[in-house]
Amino acid sequence: MYLVARCPSCGRLMMANTANKTRACPHCAHRAELVGLRVLGRAKTIQEAVALIQSLKEQQGDAEWEPRFKKFKA
């Protein structure tokens, strides 16, 4: 089984296999424990999980995520 959740670091969508305990975000490489993630959806197959992510992206429009902090110039 697969789950779809947001990365706690960057806020972008990621998919994880529930057979594992942790997952590295493919966008920012942050490693998160699956137990602590807010699950947005579940799927039996990887194809269903990909379709779920595409559906969530369509619902959100082009603005998939917003950073949690503002970048500043040094």
C-alpha positions in Angstrom: 0.0 0.0 0.0 1.1 3.6 -0.7 0.3 6.8 0.9 0.5 10.4 -0.3 1.5 13.1 2.2 3.2 16.5 2.3 6.9 16.8 3.2 7.1 18.4 6.7 10.2 20.4 5.5 9.3 21.8 2.1 5.5 21.1 1.9 5.5 19.4 -1.4 3.6 16.2 -2.2 5.4 12.9 -1.9 4.5 9.3 -2.1 5.6 6.5 0.3 5.4 2.8 0.4 3.9 1.8 3.8 6.2 -1.2 4.0 8.9 1.3 5.0 9.2 3.3 8.2 10.8 6.5 6.6 10.8 8.3 3.3 13.2 10.8 1.8 11.5 13.7 0.1 12.3 13.6 -3.6 12.3 17.5 -3.7 14.4 18.5 -0.7 15.8 15.1 0.6 14.4 15.6 4.1 13.9 12.2 5.7 10.5 11.9 7.5 9.0 9.1 9.5 5.8 7.9 8.0 4.1 7.6 11.4 4.3 11.4 11.9 3.0 12.4 8.4 -0.4 13.8 7.7 -1.8 11.4 5.1 -3.7 13.0 2.3 -4.6 9.7 0.6 -3.9 6.0 0.3 -3.6 3.8 -2.7 -3.2 0.1 -3.3 -0.9 0.4 -6.4 1.8 2.9 -7.4 -0.3 3.8 -10.4 -3.2 4.8 -8.2 -0.9 6.8 -6.0 0.5 8.7 -9.0 -3.1 9.5 -10.1 -3.9 10.7 -6.6 -0.9 13.1 -6.7 -1.9 14.4 -10.1 -5.5 14.9 -8.9 -4.3 16.8 -5.8 -2.0 19.0 -7.9 -5.0 19.8 -10.3 -7.1 20.8 -7.3 -4.4 23.2 -6.0 -3.7 24.8 -9.4 -0.2 25.8 -10.3 0.7 26.9 -6.7 1.5 23.4 -5.3 3.2 24.7 -2.2 4.2 27.7 -0.3 7.4 28.0 1.6 7.2 28.1 5.4 9.8 30.8 5.6 10.9 33.8 3.5 14.2 33.7 1.9 16.4 36.7 2.6 19.5 38.2 1.0 22.7 38.3 3.0 
